[in-house]
Amino acid sequence: MEFGAVLQTNPPASRTIQLAKLAEVHGFSHVWTFDSHILWQEPYVIYSQILAQTQRIKVGPFVTNPATRDWTVTASVFATLNEMFGNRTVCGIGRGDSAVRVTNGKPTTMTELRESIHVIRELGNSRSVEYHGSEIQFPWSRGSELEVWVAAYGPMALRVAGEVGDGFILQLADLDIAEWMITTVRNAAEKVGRDPASVKFCVAAPMYIGDDWAHMRDQCRWFGGMVGNHVADIVAKYGAHGTVPDALTDYIRGRQDYDYNEHGRAGNTHTEFVPDEIVERFCVLGTADQHIQKLKALAELGVDQFAGYLQHDNKEETLRVYGETVIPALSEHITAKR
């Protein structure tokens, strides 16, 4: 299992870079960032500095969308970074949430998402692609390698992830929901003739090392609110029951307005509706041993990467304990299973 750290690009940028460097020291393979250009600093500029000051870490957005930037611009950024630093990027993408909603926009359609994945991946891999009726290719790009991982919750998005994604990003760590969604993505891949094992699975959730459960829950309750935005879209489209597990839809009944200015922040005042049980199920909290047990269970479901959000007050200590205890224990467990 690989490990990623998910950061927000809050100023100063030097702090984001510092945490990325610390993640590499502690054995993390990926550093992901939010990509919402109004709420936080522009991540792609910061990626250049992270890559320049690290040796092996891979960087990418968690997640970008087809609406904010022209698809060819997105692909060009990745191809340029790969030329500069040697194929150390990955593109996480979804239909769009905070980046589009703060400008009164809407998530893109599934068709747009599917088409953008194709264009970004082909150009990002130094290949030609048809775009707006023309065949285009970066004449300066040689040997660039870029995977595109698809973030999804609803049935149609999960199908897109299985049919065309190099990876699937699930932003919650509930074991039952993860099992259902991973199975759904695998089935979609198989139906179009893909090897389901070729799709990488990334589960992402806040990771907090500690033993004060009330404090940990309060620090990570924002995550249930963030997930709730996507769940609300699913319920609006499909209804509260039948298309996804009830465990994912029931808890948002008390959800009201949501302020994106507090998006992804500990202490978010719009997430009181998220019950303690959901925080514990969706996140990875507790002692090192409790993290290890939950991550072992995720590995058994076929999860290839755990990406931990660090939007709380215990960033350095959590990274340290992962590097010294959690990551070695998971590596030993997976080696033994082989």
C-alpha positions in Angstrom: 0.0 0.0 0.0 1.2 3.5 -0.9 0.6 6.5 1.3 -0.3 10.1 0.3 -0.7 13.3 2.3 -3.5 15.7 1.3 -2.7 19.4 1.9 -4.5 22.7 1.5 -2.5 25.4 -0.2 -3.1 28.0 2.4 -0.5 30.8 2.6 2.3 30.9 3.2 3.2 28.5 0.4 6.5 27.7 2.2 4.4 25.8 4.8 2.8 23.6 2.2 6.3 22.9 0.8 7.6 22.2 4.2 4.9 19.6 4.9 5.5 18.0 1.5 9.1 17.6 2.3 8.3 16.1 5.7 5.9 13.7 4.1 8.7 12.4 1.9 11.0 12.0 4.9 8.4 9.9 6.6 7.9 7.5 3.7 4.9 9.0 1.9 4.9 8.4 -1.9 2.4 11.1 -2.9 1.5 14.7 -1.9 -2.0 15.8 -3.1 -3.5 19.2 -2.7 -7.0 20.7 -2.9 -7.5 22.5 -6.3 -9.8 25.5 -5.7 -8.1 28.6 -7.1 -10.3 31.2 -5.3 -10.3 29.5 -1.8 -6.6 28.7 -1.7 -3.4 29.4 -3.5 -2.8 28.1 -7.0 -1.5 24.5 -6.5 0.4 24.0 -9.8 2.8 26.8 -9.0 3.5 25.2 -5.6 4.0 21.8 -7.2 7.0 23.1 -9.0 8.6 24.1 -5.8 7.7 20.8 -4.0 9.2 18.8 -6.9 12.3 20.9 -6.9 12.9 20.4 -3.1 12.1 16.6 -3.0 13.5 13.5 -4.7 10.8 11.0 -5.3 7.4 12.3 -4.1 4.6 12.5 -6.7 2.2 15.5 -6.7 -1.3 16.0 -8.0 -4.6 17.7 -7.4 -7.2 16.2 -5.1 -9.1 16.9 -7.3 -9.2 19.1 -10.3 -12.2 19.4 -12.7 -12.9 19.9 -16.4 -14.5 23.3 -15.9 -11.9 25.6 -14.2 -9.2 25.3 -16.9 -9.1 24.5 -20.5 -8.3 20.8 -20.7 -5.2 21.4 -22.8 -3.9 23.8 -20.2 -4.2 21.2 -17.5 -2.4 18.7 -19.6 0.3 21.1 -20.5 1.0 21.8 -16.8 1.5 18.1 -16.1 3.6 17.5 -19.2 5.8 20.5 -18.3 6.3 19.4 -14.8 7.2 15.9 -16.0 9.8 17.3 -18.4 11.3 19.3 -15.6 11.2 16.7 -12.8 10.9 13.3 -14.4 7.3 11.9 -14.5 6.4 12.7 -10.9 2.8 13.8 -11.4 -0.7 12.3 -11.2 -4.0 13.9 -12.1 -7.0 13.4 -9.8 -10.2 14.7 -11.4 -13.9 14.9 -10.7 -16.9 16.8 -11.9 -16.2 19.9 -9.8 -17.2 21.0 -6.3 -15.7 24.0 -4.4 -13.8 25.4 -7.4 -17.0 25.7 -9.5 -19.6 26.4 -6.8 -17.8 29.5 -5.4 -18.2 31.1 -8.8 -21.9 30.0 -8.9 -21.1 27.3 -11.4 -22.2 23.7 -11.5 -20.4 20.4 -11.7 -19.7 19.3 -15.3 -21.7 16.5 -17.0 -20.5 12.9 -17.1 -19.9 13.3 -20.8 -17.6 16.3 -20.2 -15.8 14.5 -17.5 -15.2 11.4 -19.6 -14.0 13.5 -22.6 -11.7 15.6 -20.5 -10.1 12.5 -19.0 -9.2 11.3 -22.5 -7.8 14.6 -23.7 -5.8 15.3 -20.6 -4.4 11.8 -20.5 -3.4 11.6 -24.2 -1.7 15.0 -24.2 -0.2 14.3 -20.8 1.4 11.1 -22.2 2.9 12.9 -25.2 0.3 11.6 -27.6 -1.9 13.3 -30.1 -5.7 13.7 -29.5 -8.7 15.2 -31.3 -9.9 18.4 -29.6 -12.5 20.7 -30.9 -12.3 19.1 -34.3 -8.5 19.3 -34.7 -5.8 16.8 -34.1 -3.4 18.3 -31.6 -0.2 17.3 -29.8 2.5 19.0 -27.7 5.4 19.2 -30.1 7.8 19.7 -27.2 6.7 16.8 -25.1 8.6 13.5 -25.2 8.1 10.6 -22.8 5.7 12.2 -20.4 3.7 9.8 -18.3 0.5 10.8 -16.6 -2.2 8.7 -15.0 -5.7 10.1 -14.4 -7.5 9.0 -11.3 -11.3 9.7 -11.1 -13.0 10.8 -7.9 -16.6 9.5 -7.6 -19.5 8.7 -5.3 -22.6 8.3 -7.5 -23.5 5.4 -9.8 -22.7 7.2 -13.1 -19.4 8.6 -11.8 -18.4 5.2 -10.5 -19.1 3.8 -13.9 -16.9 6.4 -15.6 -14.1 5.6 -13.1 -14.2 1.9 -13.9 -14.5 2.4 -17.7 -11.8 5.0 -18.3 -9.9 5.9 -15.0 -6.4 4.8 -14.3 -7.4 5.0 -10.7 -10.5 5.5 -8.5 -10.5 8.0 -5.6 -12.9 7.4 -2.8 -13.0 10.3 -0.3 -14.1 8.4 2.8 -12.7 5.4 4.8 -15.9 3.6 5.8 -15.2 -0.1 5.2 -18.7 -1.1 4.1 -19.1 1.8 1.7 -15.6 1.3 0.3 -16.3 -2.4 -0.4 -19.5 -1.5 -2.3 -17.9 1.2 -4.3 -14.7 -0.7 -5.2 -16.9 -3.6 -6.4 -19.0 -1.3 -8.5 -15.9 0.2 -10.1 -14.5 -3.2 -10.8 -17.7 -4.4 -12.3 -17.8 -1.4 -14.6 -14.3 -2.0 -15.7 -15.0 -5.7 -16.5 -18.1 -4.9 -18.5 -16.1 -2.8 -21.0 -13.4 -5.5 -21.3 -10.8 -3.9 -18.9 -8.9 -5.9 -16.4 -10.4 -4.7 -13.1 -7.0 -5.2 -11.4 -5.6 -2.5 -13.7 -7.7 0.2 -11.9 -5.8 1.5 -8.8 -7.9 2.3 -5.7 -7.2 5.2 -3.5 -9.1 5.8 -0.2 -8.8 9.2 1.2 -9.8 10.5 4.7 -8.5 12.6 7.5 -5.8 10.8 9.5 -5.3 11.9 13.1 -3.0 10.1 15.6 -4.2 10.6 19.2 -6.3 9.3 22.0 -8.6 12.2 22.8 -11.6 11.0 20.8 -13.8 14.1 21.4 -11.0 16.4 20.2 -10.2 14.2 17.2 -13.8 14.1 16.1 -14.2 17.8 16.4 -11.0 18.4 14.4 -12.2 16.1 11.6 -16.0 16.7 11.6 -15.5 19.0 8.6 -14.9 16.0 6.4 -18.5 14.7 6.9 -19.7 18.1 5.7 -17.5 18.0 2.6 -18.6 14.5 1.7 -22.2 15.6 2.4 -22.1 18.1 -0.5 -21.6 15.2 -2.9 -24.1 13.0 -1.2 -26.7 15.8 -1.4 -26.2 15.8 -5.2 -26.8 12.0 -5.3 -29.9 12.2 -3.2 -31.3 15.1 -5.3 -30.8 13.0 -8.5 -31.6 9.5 -7.3 -33.5 9.8 -4.0 -32.4 8.8 -0.6 -32.5 5.0 -1.0 -31.6 2.4 -3.5 -28.7 3.6 -5.6 -26.0 3.9 -3.0 -25.7 2.4 0.6 -28.1 4.0 3.1 -25.0 4.5 5.4 -23.9 7.2 2.9 -27.2 9.1 2.6 -29.0 8.9 5.9 -26.7 11.2 7.9 -27.3 14.3 5.7 -30.9 14.6 6.7 -30.0 17.5 9.0 -27.8 19.2 6.5 -28.7 22.9 5.8 -26.6 25.6 4.2 -22.9 25.2 3.6 -20.3 27.9 3.4 -17.4 27.1 1.1 -15.3 29.7 2.8 -15.0 27.1 5.6 -14.6 24.2 3.2 -12.1 21.6 4.5 -11.3 23.5 7.7 -11.3 22.2 11.2 -14.0 23.9 13.2 -16.3 24.4 10.2 -19.5 25.8 11.7 -21.7 24.2 9.1 -21.0 20.6 10.0 -22.8 20.2 13.3 -25.2 17.9 11.5 -22.5 15.3 11.1 -22.8 12.7 14.0 -19.9 11.3 15.9 -20.4 7.9 14.4 -20.0 9.2 10.9 -16.8 11.0 11.8 -15.3 7.8 13.2 -16.5 5.6 10.3 -15.4 8.0 7.5 -12.0 9.0 9.0 -9.0 7.1 10.4 -8.5 8.2 14.0 -6.9 6.9 17.2 -3.7 5.3 18.2 -1.2 3.9 15.7 -2.5 0.4 16.4 -6.1 1.6 15.6 -4.9 3.2 12.3 -3.0 0.0 11.4 -6.0 -2.2 12.0 -8.3 -0.1 9.8 -5.7 0.3 7.0 -5.2 -3.5 7.0 -8.9 -3.9 6.5 -8.8 -1.4 3.6 -5.9 -3.3 2.1 -7.9 -6.5 2.2 -10.6 -4.8 0.1 -8.0 -4.0 -2.6 -7.0 -0.4 -1.7 -3.7 0.5 -3.3 -3.2 3.9 -1.6 -4.4 5.6 1.5 -4.3 9.4 1.2 -4.6 11.1 4.6 -6.0 14.6 4.9 -4.0 16.8 7.3 -6.5 19.6 7.9 -6.2 19.5 11.7 -3.9 20.6 14.6 -1.7 17.6 14.7 0.0 17.4 11.3 3.7 16.8 12.2 3.0 14.3 14.9 0.6 12.3 12.6 3.2 12.3 9.8 5.9 11.2 12.3 3.9 8.3 13.7 3.0 7.1 10.2 6.6 7.2 9.2 7.9 5.4 12.2 5.1 2.9 12.9 2.1 2.8 10.6 3.7 2.6 7.2 6.3 0.0 8.2 3.5 -2.1 9.8 1.4 -2.0 6.6 4.4 -2.8 4.4 5.2 -5.8 6.6 1.6 -7.0 6.6 1.3 -6.8 2.8 4.6 -8.5 2.3 3.5 -11.3 4.6 0.2 -11.7 2.7 2.2 -12.3 -0.5 
